[in-house]
Amino acid sequence: MATYTLPELPYDYAALEPVINPQIVELHHDKHHAAYVKGANDTLEQLEEARSKEAWGAINGLQKNLAFHLSGHILHSIYWHNMTGDGGGEPLAADGVGDLADAIAESFGSYAGFKSQLTKAAATTQGSGWGVLAYEPVSGRLIIEQVYDHQGNVGQGSVPILVFDAWEHAFYLQYKNQKVDFIEAMWRVVNWQDVAKRYAAAKERADVLLLAP
């Protein structure tokens, strides 16, 4: 039985228009995300076979593949819920996301500073990758990370709560090579309610992690 499964979208393909057109949402979810799920499951089977045969010649490649596909699955699973057709704007206490808004201001000085940094981080990630807002449990603050491919250049204990997909398959059919335009448009569909729930959950779980002194 497969360990990982492709989650259903929380909306229909057209729900994010005009920021992301239905064709991109369908291809991105049904083809690209599905490929990461399949890749993770296939790699687990290959590792099981390697264990049974004590055949470790390909171990480095298998471990890298597992990290790549599993991280792709996890980040995409967050990505779909991070967006909504009636999202966007600035997180405000009046909308029930005051704790998140306060944490952003405390960690980045202002919402404007946070937005600028995450936009630049996502748009300038070398090659393919992601811009990520994460909760860092050692300091108890929010940080922004650039994720190269799917799994590189991140703090080991950080928990992603808002992710911007900057891979070309996320935007090229609609935005061509204008990655910056796509990242700027993404702010119009951010689901702050989902981000706030992830932030609250990450804080609650922080004390069960093995933290540095």
N, C-alpha and C positions, 0 to 999 in steps of 0.2 A: 504494500500500500504506500502511495506517495506521502512523503512527510509534509510537503508544502503544496498548497493549492492556490490558484488564482482567485483573489477576492472579487466579488461583484462590485461594480461601480455604484456609488451612492446616489447616482443621478443618471439621466439618459445622456446619449452622446451629444445632444445639442444644448445641454444645460449651461455650458460655459461660453456660449457665443455672446458677443463677437470676439472675445479675447482669444478663445481657442475654438476652432471650427470643429464640427462633428467628425469629419474624416480623420483629423489628427487624433482626437480622443479615442476613436474606434481602433485605429492602427496602433496607437501607443499602448492602449490597455490590452487589446485582444492578441496582438502580435508580439510587441517588444516586452511588455511585462510578462506575458505568458512564457516567453523564451527564457527569462531569468528563472522563473519557477521550474521549468523543465530542466534547465541547466543545473540548478541546485540539487534537484532530485537525482538526476543522472550522475552527478559527481558523488553524492552519497553512496549510490550503488557501486560506483567504481572504487571508492574507498573501502566498502565492505568486501569487495572481491580482493583488493590488495591485502586486507587483513587476513582473509581466509587462506591466501596463497603465500603469505609472508613475502610478497613481491613489492618492494618499496622503491623501485627505480624511478617511478613517476610521481613520488610523493610531493615534491615541491610544486609541480604543476597542478596536481589535484588540489592541494591546499589553497593555492592561489585562485583556482577556478571556483572553489567553494565560497571563498570570501567574495569574489566578484559577483557571482550569481545570487548568493544569499543577500548581500548588501543591496543589490539591485532590486530584489523582491521587497525587502523591508522599506527601502526609501520610496519606492513607487507606491507601496501600500499606504504610507503616510501622505504622499503627494496627493492622491485622489481625494482624501478627506480634508486636506488643507485648503481645498478650493470649493467655492459655491457660487452659483450664478447671481446671488444677491449679496455678495460679500464686498470686500474692499473697504476703503476709508481708513481711519485711524482707530485703534482699539481705545475705547472709552469706558469709564466707570459706569456711565449711564446705560451702557449696553451689557452690563454684567461681567465685564472683563477687566475690572479695575486693578486686580492683583497683577495681571500680566502687563498692563500699561505701566504700573509703578515699577515693575521689575525691568522693563525696557528702559525707562527713564533713568533708573539707578545704574544700570549696567552700561548704558551708552550715552548718557548725558541728556538725551532728548529722543523723541520719536524720529525727528528729522535726521539726526545723526545715525540712528539705527538703520533707517530705510536706506540712506545713502551708502552705508557700509555693506549691507547685505546685497544691494543692487550691484555694487562694484565687485564684490566677492563672486557673485554668481556670473556676472558678465565677463570677468577676466580670468576665470578658471582655465588653466592651460589645457588645451585639447578638450576632452569631454569630461563633464563633471557636474557638480551641484554646488549651490550656495545654501548653507544650512544655519538656522538659528537653533542653538542647543542649550540645554541646561547642564551646567558643569557642577557636579555634586561636591567636589572638594572645596570650592570657593563659595558655592551656593549662588552663583551669578549666571547670567546668560552670556553666551559667547557666540561668535560667528565663525564658522569653519568653511574652508574650501575643500570639497571632497573630489579628489581626482579619480576619474573613472567612477567607481562606486565605494571604495573602501579606504583610500589613502589620505594621509594628512589630517587625522582627527585625534582628539584626546580620547584615551581608551575608555574613560568612564562617562563621557558626555552623552546626553540623551537628545536626539533630534526631535524638535517640536514643530518646526516650520522648514520645509524644503522647497527650493526652486530648482527644477530640472533644467539644466543648461546643455543637455545633449541635443544634437541637431535634430534627432527624430522627434523631439518635443515641439519643434516650432518651424522646421524648414519649409514644409509644404505651404505655410501661410506667411511666414515672415522672411523667407529666403535666408540670406546670410546676415540679417539684421538682428543678431542675438540681443543687443541692448534694447531694441524696441520691444522684443518679446518680454524681457525681464521687467521693463517698465510697465507693460500692460498687465503683467501678472498681479501687480498690487491691487488691481480692480476686482480680483476674484478671491482674495485671501479670506479664508473662513476663520475669523478671529475667535469664534466660539470654540472651534475645534482646537486651535492653538492654545487657548486658555486652559482647556481640559487637559491637554497633554502637559502643559506646564505644571498644573496642580498635581497631576499624577506623578510626574518626575520628582517633585519636591517631597511627596509623601513616601516615595520609595528610596529616597537618598540614604536613609539611615540603615538600610539593609545591605548596602554596597560596602565592599572593602575599600575604605578610603585611606589616602595618605594622611599622616599626622599633620 
